[in-house]
Structure formats: structure tokens, C-alpha cells
Amino acid sequence: MANVLRKWWVWPVIVAAALAILFTLLPGASEGVDRPLTAFVEDAKAGRVRNAEVGGRTIEYKLIGDEQTFRSEMEEGDTVRAVLQDAGIEPKDFPPITVKESPFWEDVASFVFQFLPIIFILAILFFFMRRARGRLGATSGGVDPVCGKQVGSGDVAGSSSFADVLYRFCSYECKQQFDSDPVRYLLKS
């Protein structure tokens, strides 16, 4: 399992799966029906709007005696009060208007998706750095994987490469044992 986690492509897949699970489990927006702004104005003129919540440029409102939520989009720069006054509705006839605070998880989604390309770029850079390290002859450090002795640069009796890593040995016998079954000795250490 540890070797799988060292693959460059595993981490972007894990992040993407975690994000998919996260956004599936998070509660979504209200179960609303999108309607044009003119429908909101007509309902407000007829006095059927119970209350209106404004979040950004979206109006969510309920009709008197109806549990369904309706959504309308306003033009940029408009306010609910301006839209209703332009329609000829007096301020005393306005439905109660509240400003809807966006829940925390709605902001997290946009924040994560803004950084998703950076995460993928970092994963690709990590992949190329690992490949370059392998080409440059990455070493296992100064420890013989067979007997566990420290091997200095002047004490090397032999070396072998396995999975793009160079292993140094204190004796020719240790090198032969490693070459016969490298996995055995790498799992031991």
C-alpha cells in the first residue's frame, strides 16, 4: 500500500475523490424553482409573497400558503427594493426582505476549485522531480539493506539499482544476496 501512495498520480485522484464525496455529502441549496423576475414582481403586486431572501443577485421567496421556494435572478446592480418600486409597488406593501448569508460550505467549494489546478500542477512537478531523482541515481542513504551496516563512500564493495534507487553494500556477499531477492531485504528494512 505504501508503494501505491508514492505514485505521482495517486494524490490527485485521492483529492478529486475526496472533493466529489465532500460535495455530494454537503447540503445543497434550497429546493427552489427558478422563475423569471417578472413572476416575482407579479406575485409581489398581488400580495402573495410571504417573504424574500436576497443572496447576491438571487431572490428566494415563498408565496403565502405555499411551502415551495421560488428563485429569481436580478440584473447586476439592482436591489429588490428598486425592482419593486420600479414596478409601482409602495414601500409599505413590500414583503419582508432579508439578506441571506451564504453558508460556509458554499465558499469552501469555490475556494477549493480555485486551487485545484495548482494541486494538479504540484502533482505533476512532484512526478517529474521523482523521475529526475531516479535518473540522477538516487541512493538509499548510507545503510547496507542486507546487513544494516553504515556504508561510507570509501567503504562501498558494490552497488545495485532497484526501482530507480541505488543501494550500496559493505561486501560482495551482501550484494549477491540482495540481487537474488531485493524485495525480501527492502521489506525487512
C-alpha positions, 0 to 999 in steps of 0.5 A: 500500500505504501508503494501505491501512495508514492505514485505521482498520480495517486494524490490527485485522484485521492483529492478529486475523490475526496472533493466529489464525496465532500460535495455530494455529502454537503447540503445543497441549496434550497429546493427552489424553482427558478422563475423569471423576475417578472413572476416575482414582481407579479406575485409581489403586486398581488400580495402573495409573497410571504417573504424574500431572501436576497443572496447576491443577485438571487431572490428566494421567496415563498408565496403565502400558503405555499411551502415551495421556494421560488428563485429569481435572478436580478440584473447586476446592480439592482436591489429588490427594493428598486425592482419593486418600486420600479414596478409601482409597488409602495414601500409599505406593501413590500414583503419582508426582505432579508439578506441571506448569508451564504453558508460556509460550505458554499465558499469552501467549494469555490475556494477549493476549485480555485486551487485545484489546478495548482494541486494538479500542477504540484502533482505533476512537478512532484512526478517529474522531480521523482523521475529526475531523482531516479535518473540522477541515481538516487541512493538509499542513504548510507545503510547496507539493506542486507546487513544494516551496516553504515556504508561510507563512500570509501567503504562501498564493495558494490552497488545495485539499482532497484526501482530507480534507487541505488543501494550500496553494500559493505561486501560482495556477499551482501550484494549477491544476496540482495540481487537474488531477492531485493524485495525480501531485504527492502521489506525487512528494512 
